[in-house]
């Protein structure tokens, strides 16, 4: 299946991170949060205006802005 941008994932959809396309400080910060290639993620929900997005990764809940989710590619289950 073709990887999609995490921003395009719907509520309760899950998948595996295939790539982080951010460089520099943002890329390091995303990886430090546990969002690394091979990690399984599930979208828990979204705010009323769809920003931020809450996701479940490695047993904890994390929220990301859509501007950060744009740099994460996911292969949906």
Backbone as numpy.savetxt, mean C-alpha at the origin, in Angstrom:
# Nx Ny Nz CAx CAy CAz Cx Cy Cz
-1.08 -12.02 -12.98 -1.92 -10.84 -12.98 -1.04 -9.59 -12.98
-1.51 -8.55 -13.65 -0.78 -7.29 -13.77 -0.80 -6.53 -12.45
0.37 -6.07 -11.96 0.38 -5.26 -10.73 -0.37 -3.94 -10.92
-1.05 -3.50 -9.86 -1.74 -2.22 -9.91 -1.19 -1.32 -8.81
-1.49 -0.06 -8.94 -1.11 0.93 -7.96 -1.97 0.73 -6.71
-1.39 0.81 -5.51 -2.15 0.61 -4.28 -3.32 1.59 -4.16
-3.18 2.76 -4.72 -4.25 3.76 -4.67 -5.52 3.24 -5.33
-5.40 2.36 -6.32 -6.55 1.85 -7.06 -7.23 0.66 -6.39
-6.66 0.14 -5.32 -7.26 -1.00 -4.64 -8.53 -0.59 -3.91
-9.48 -1.51 -3.85 -10.75 -1.25 -3.20 -10.75 -1.78 -1.77
-11.73 -1.35 -0.99 -11.87 -1.78 0.40 -12.00 -3.31 0.45
-11.33 -3.94 1.39 -11.28 -5.39 1.63 -10.52 -6.16 0.55
-9.88 -5.49 -0.38 -9.08 -6.16 -1.39 -7.68 -6.41 -0.81
-7.08 -7.52 -1.17 -5.76 -7.84 -0.65 -4.82 -8.22 -1.79
-3.54 -8.21 -1.48 -2.55 -8.54 -2.49 -1.16 -8.54 -1.91
-0.18 -8.73 -2.78 1.22 -8.79 -2.39 1.96 -7.64 -3.07
2.75 -6.93 -2.29 3.53 -5.82 -2.84 4.59 -6.38 -3.77
4.66 -5.82 -4.98 5.65 -6.27 -5.95 6.80 -5.28 -6.10
6.54 -3.98 -5.88 7.61 -2.98 -6.04 7.27 -1.70 -5.31
8.32 -1.02 -4.89 8.23 0.33 -4.33 8.98 1.22 -5.32
8.30 2.15 -5.95 8.91 2.96 -6.99 9.44 4.30 -6.49
9.26 4.61 -5.22 9.75 5.88 -4.66 11.25 5.77 -4.39
11.94 6.86 -4.62 13.37 6.93 -4.33 13.60 7.85 -3.14
14.82 7.88 -2.68 15.22 8.83 -1.65 14.53 8.63 -0.32
14.28 9.75 0.35 13.72 9.73 1.70 12.34 9.08 1.75
11.48 9.36 0.77 10.13 8.77 0.77 10.20 7.26 0.61
11.04 6.78 -0.30 11.19 5.34 -0.49 11.68 4.65 0.77
12.64 5.27 1.45 13.16 4.70 2.69 12.09 4.68 3.77
11.31 5.77 3.87 10.25 5.84 4.88 9.18 4.78 4.64
8.80 4.57 3.39 7.80 3.55 3.05 8.32 2.17 3.45
9.56 1.88 3.13 10.16 0.57 3.47 10.30 0.40 4.99
10.63 1.47 5.68 10.75 1.41 7.14 9.43 1.07 7.82
8.31 1.38 7.17 7.00 1.06 7.73 6.62 -0.40 7.51
7.48 -1.17 6.85 7.20 -2.58 6.61 6.58 -2.86 5.26
6.47 -1.84 4.44 5.91 -2.01 3.10 7.04 -2.34 2.14
7.35 -3.62 2.05 8.46 -4.09 1.24 7.94 -5.13 0.23
8.64 -5.30 -0.89 8.21 -6.32 -1.85 8.09 -7.69 -1.18
7.00 -8.36 -1.46 6.72 -9.67 -0.88 5.76 -9.61 0.31
5.55 -8.43 0.87 4.65 -8.29 2.02 3.19 -8.36 1.56
2.37 -9.07 2.32 0.95 -9.19 2.02 0.19 -8.05 2.69
-0.66 -7.35 1.93 -1.42 -6.22 2.46 -2.91 -6.41 2.17
-3.73 -5.82 3.03 -5.18 -5.83 2.83 -5.70 -4.43 3.14
-6.53 -3.90 2.27 -7.11 -2.59 2.47 -8.24 -2.72 3.49
-8.10 -2.04 4.62 -9.11 -2.08 5.69 -10.24 -1.09 5.43
-9.91 0.07 4.90 -10.93 1.08 4.66 -10.31 2.37 4.15
-11.18 3.30 3.85 -10.75 4.60 3.36 -11.55 5.68 4.06
-10.95 6.85 4.17 -11.64 8.00 4.73 -12.76 8.42 3.78
-13.72 9.22 4.25 -14.85 9.62 3.39 -14.45 10.23 2.04
-13.35 10.95 1.99 -12.90 11.53 0.71 -11.79 10.69 0.07
-11.68 9.41 0.49 -10.74 8.41 -0.03 -9.28 8.68 0.29
-9.00 9.61 1.18 -7.63 9.89 1.58 -7.61 10.22 3.05
-6.94 9.48 3.92 -5.98 8.41 3.66 -6.64 7.04 3.54
-5.79 6.06 3.28 -6.22 4.68 3.18 -5.65 3.91 4.37
-6.47 3.07 4.99 -6.01 2.22 6.10 -5.76 0.82 5.55
-4.60 0.27 5.87 -4.29 -1.06 5.38 -3.69 -1.90 6.49
-3.78 -3.20 6.31 -3.27 -4.17 7.28 -2.04 -4.82 6.66
-0.92 -4.76 7.37 0.32 -5.36 6.89 1.09 -5.90 8.09
1.57 -7.12 8.00 2.38 -7.78 9.04 1.76 -7.67 10.43
0.44 -7.80 10.52 -0.23 -7.84 11.81 -0.56 -6.50 12.43
-0.33 -5.41 11.73 -0.71 -4.11 12.28 -1.42 -3.28 11.23
-2.14 -2.26 11.69 -2.87 -1.36 10.79 -2.05 -0.10 10.59
-1.99 0.33 9.35 -1.19 1.47 8.94 -2.04 2.37 8.05
-1.89 3.67 8.17 -2.59 4.58 7.26 -1.57 5.28 6.38
-1.93 5.43 5.12 -1.08 6.10 4.14 -1.88 7.14 3.39
-1.24 8.21 3.03 -1.85 9.17 2.11 -1.83 8.57 0.71
-2.76 8.99 -0.12 -2.78 8.49 -1.50 -1.51 8.87 -2.24
-0.94 10.02 -1.91 0.31 10.43 -2.57 1.44 9.46 -2.26
1.39 8.78 -1.11 2.39 7.76 -0.77 2.01 6.41 -1.41
0.73 6.10 -1.43 0.26 4.84 -2.01 0.52 4.77 -3.51
0.67 5.93 -4.16 0.97 5.97 -5.59 2.28 5.27 -5.94
3.20 5.18 -4.99 4.52 4.61 -5.24 4.62 3.12 -4.92
3.48 2.49 -4.60 3.48 1.08 -4.20 2.69 0.27 -5.22
3.34 -0.71 -5.84 2.66 -1.58 -6.80 2.31 -2.89 -6.12
1.08 -3.35 -6.36 0.55 -4.55 -5.69 -0.04 -5.51 -6.71
0.25 -6.79 -6.55 -0.41 -7.82 -7.35 -1.59 -8.31 -6.52
-2.80 -8.03 -7.00 -4.02 -8.31 -6.27 -4.32 -9.80 -6.29
-4.79 -10.33 -5.14 -5.17 -11.75 -5.02 -6.42 -12.05 -5.82
